[in-house]
């Protein structure tokens, strides 16, 4: 693995194939690097936070979006059908430091 520049690793596999174990070992073997683990929901985030080493930040995709664009909106809806344009997660991650 080339650690001289930031990179994106995406693992897609069936349940039980070892995705989490692979990523945990990658984090453990590279303690000098910071990792962002993006999970689907809050329960997966809580589990990941207990599973991954301290150099891994575990967040949901929604929490990343909220940090980047949602925090500018009040908690009270301004309209009943407020539509926010979709952003490319990867381009946002490239442009904003979130951890």
C-alpha positions as CSV (number, residue, x, y, z in Angstrom):
1,X,0.0,0.0,0.0
2,X,1.4,3.4,-1.0
3,X,1.1,5.6,2.1
4,X,2.9,8.6,0.6
5,X,-0.4,10.2,-0.6
6,X,-4.0,10.1,0.4
7,X,-6.0,7.4,-1.1
8,X,-9.5,5.9,-1.1
9,X,-10.1,2.2,-0.4
10,X,-13.5,0.7,-1.1
11,X,-14.3,-2.8,-0.2
12,X,-17.4,-4.5,-1.6
13,X,-18.1,-8.1,-0.7
14,X,-20.7,-10.5,0.6
15,X,-21.6,-10.8,4.3
16,X,-19.0,-12.7,6.3
17,X,-16.3,-12.2,3.7
18,X,-14.0,-10.4,6.1
19,X,-14.5,-6.7,5.1
20,X,-14.3,-5.4,8.7
21,X,-11.4,-7.7,9.7
22,X,-9.4,-6.5,6.6
23,X,-10.0,-2.9,7.4
24,X,-9.2,-3.3,11.1
25,X,-5.9,-5.0,10.3
26,X,-5.1,-2.3,7.7
27,X,-5.6,0.4,10.5
28,X,-3.6,-1.6,13.0
29,X,-0.7,-2.1,10.7
30,X,-0.6,1.6,9.8
31,X,-0.9,3.5,13.1
32,X,0.8,6.5,11.6
33,X,-2.1,7.0,9.2
34,X,-5.6,8.4,9.9
35,X,-8.6,6.4,8.5
36,X,-12.2,7.4,7.9
37,X,-14.6,4.5,8.1
38,X,-18.0,5.4,6.6
39,X,-20.9,3.2,7.7
40,X,-24.6,3.1,6.9
41,X,-26.3,3.7,10.3
42,X,-25.8,4.7,13.9
43,X,-25.7,1.1,15.2
44,X,-23.0,0.2,12.7
45,X,-21.1,3.3,13.8
46,X,-21.2,2.4,17.5
47,X,-20.0,-1.1,16.6
48,X,-17.2,0.2,14.4
49,X,-16.1,2.6,17.1
50,X,-15.6,-0.4,19.5
51,X,-13.9,-2.5,16.8
52,X,-11.5,-0.1,15.1
53,X,-8.3,1.2,16.6
54,X,-8.0,4.9,17.7
55,X,-6.5,6.0,14.3
56,X,-9.9,5.3,12.6
57,X,-12.7,7.8,12.8
58,X,-16.1,6.1,12.3
59,X,-18.9,8.1,10.9
60,X,-22.2,7.6,9.1
61,X,-22.6,9.1,5.6
62,X,-25.4,11.3,7.0
63,X,-23.2,12.7,9.8
64,X,-20.6,13.6,7.2
65,X,-23.1,15.4,5.1
66,X,-24.5,17.2,8.1
67,X,-21.0,18.4,9.1
68,X,-20.4,19.7,5.6
69,X,-23.8,21.2,4.6
70,X,-26.5,20.5,7.1
71,X,-25.2,22.5,10.0
72,X,-26.0,25.7,8.1
73,X,-29.8,24.9,8.4
74,X,-31.8,25.4,11.5
75,X,-33.3,22.5,13.3
76,X,-36.8,23.8,12.4
77,X,-37.7,23.1,8.8
78,X,-38.1,26.3,6.8
79,X,-40.4,24.5,4.3
80,X,-42.2,21.2,4.3
81,X,-40.4,20.0,1.1
82,X,-36.9,21.5,1.4
83,X,-34.7,19.8,-1.2
84,X,-31.0,20.0,-1.0
85,X,-29.0,19.1,-4.2
86,X,-27.1,15.8,-4.0
87,X,-23.3,16.2,-3.7
88,X,-20.7,13.8,-4.6
89,X,-19.4,12.4,-1.3
90,X,-15.9,11.8,-2.7
91,X,-15.5,15.4,-4.0
92,X,-16.7,16.8,-0.7
93,X,-14.2,14.6,1.2
94,X,-11.5,15.9,-1.0
95,X,-12.4,19.5,-0.4
96,X,-13.2,19.5,3.4
97,X,-11.2,18.2,6.3
98,X,-13.7,16.5,8.6
99,X,-11.4,14.9,11.2
